[in-house]
Amino acid sequence: MPAVSNRDTKPDAPARPNWKRRALWAGLGAFAALVIGVVVLNLIPQTQQLVHPLGPLSPVESPQFRREIGNLLGPTIVDGNAVADFQNGAEIFPAMLEAIRSAKVSVDMETYIYWSGHVADQFVQALTERARAGVRVHVIADWVGSSKMKEDVVAALRAGGVHFEYFHPLRWYDIDRFNNRTHRKLLIVDGRVAFTGGVGIADEWNGHGDRPGIWRDMQIRVTGPGALQMQAVFEDNWITTTGQALLGSAYYPEVPAAGDIAVQTVASSPEGGSENLQLMYLMAIDGARKAIDLEAAYFVPDELTMSALKRALARGVRIRLVVPGPYTDSQIIKNASQTRWGEMLQAGAHIYRFQPALFHNKLMIVDRYLTIAGSANFDNRSFSLNDESNVLVYDHGFAAHMTEVVDRDIGRSEELTLEQWRHRPWTRRVLDWLSALGAAQY
């Protein structure tokens, strides 16, 4: 006979709701909603972007083109400058360091990349030496782009008297602008000499751009009144970062003519004038009548820009495009770029893939007259998300010289044919297509 328990039997008590678990899930849901909201705010452009073609423009060599671009894109075109180019770190870094060491009253530098290493140490030494001598030295480095910059480098700069700041460090109260980076590369000395281009302050650029591991890049130096425009671009982000204005003759001196070349600096930022760089490129393309030489580390144009390029080809403009070859710092962007190559080739463009090293140039030459160089890539991130800055040089002689630079790069490149592009492996086609889905962020 089974044993009988002496304990009273009671009905099962109703399950109590687990309030802690519910609260946890509610908190996680709220946090996920916040993250999604922040991501959306970072991804969408903050201002209306260009959506309509520009239509017929006067030739780039015409007075009408200069009136339009000189008044529409911010600072006007200024005469009286000397302009020089420097190819690769072997030429760029000595020129920049020499300019810093010659500073009498001010040095202002803004860069996307400042990584620790031998080159970084050289700049620390030059900048702090001038700061200790009484020169006012200000440096802005992008918080994301300069993530490889060790704290001891920052400490050495500040201890040496350099006013150093990060652009858009991660803070809770402006996290919605985290996707806005400064991609500008600027160096201005005494308000009279200014550099811009694509170079980062890092050992990866320290060479001749002719072998793997050393990046191929260039920098432009403007001496004369045009340097003041780059000073103003730097100050825009210095004010954004610190709330301090830099005024007086140390930054904006009376600068005499140093040559006979006309230049113009065009800057863009999501905070204002976000369409400036794309508008600049579109005007240059639509103003072309003979030839466009374009060197693009990242070539991921939107439909509006692609249509402008194809219209140029249709009216007989020769287009040569130099892009990265086997070496890249972003495979996904290279994949996305390849989805555009077929349209360009079919329309009649010539595409060359640079072979010896990682290709980082940003250069456009139109009709052997207008030269555009600076920090902006040929993609949506430069057109609408980053802070960028380019210099426009209006001079036949300088454009002819820079065309020779392009010729040398083409000589170290392999030309891509439409047949080669069409017969790339199906796996490559799929990867290219998938990569292009995120083109709005490249």
Salt bridges, closest charged atoms under 4 A:
GLU61 OE2 - LYS290 NZ 3.38
GLU61 OE1 - HIS396 NE2 2.67
ASP85 OD1 - HIS401 NE2 2.57
ASP108 OD1 - HIS138 ND1 2.88
GLU129 OE1 - ARG130 NE 2.87
ASP142 OD1 - ARG181 NE 3.12
ASP176 OD2 - ARG177 NH1 3.14
ASP217 OD2 - HIS360 ND1 2.61
ASP236 OD2 - ARG184 NH1 3.88
GLU271 OE2 - ARG177 NE 3.87
ASP286 OD1 - ARG311 NH2 3.00
ASP293 OD1 - ARG318 NH2 3.53
ASP293 OD1 - ARG320 NE 2.81
GLU303 OE2 - ARG340 NH2 2.93
GLU343 OE1 - LYS310 NZ 2.99
GLU343 OE2 - ARG340 NH1 2.77
GLU388 OE1 - HIS183 ND1 3.04
ASP407 OD1 - ARG320 NH2 2.82
ASP409 OD1 - ARG216 NE 3.00
ASP409 OD1 - ARG412 NH2 3.32
GLU415 OE2 - HIS350 ND1 2.98
GLU419 OE2 - HIS423 ND1 3.41
ASP432 OD2 - ARG424 NE 2.98
ASP432 OD1 - ARG428 NH1 3.32
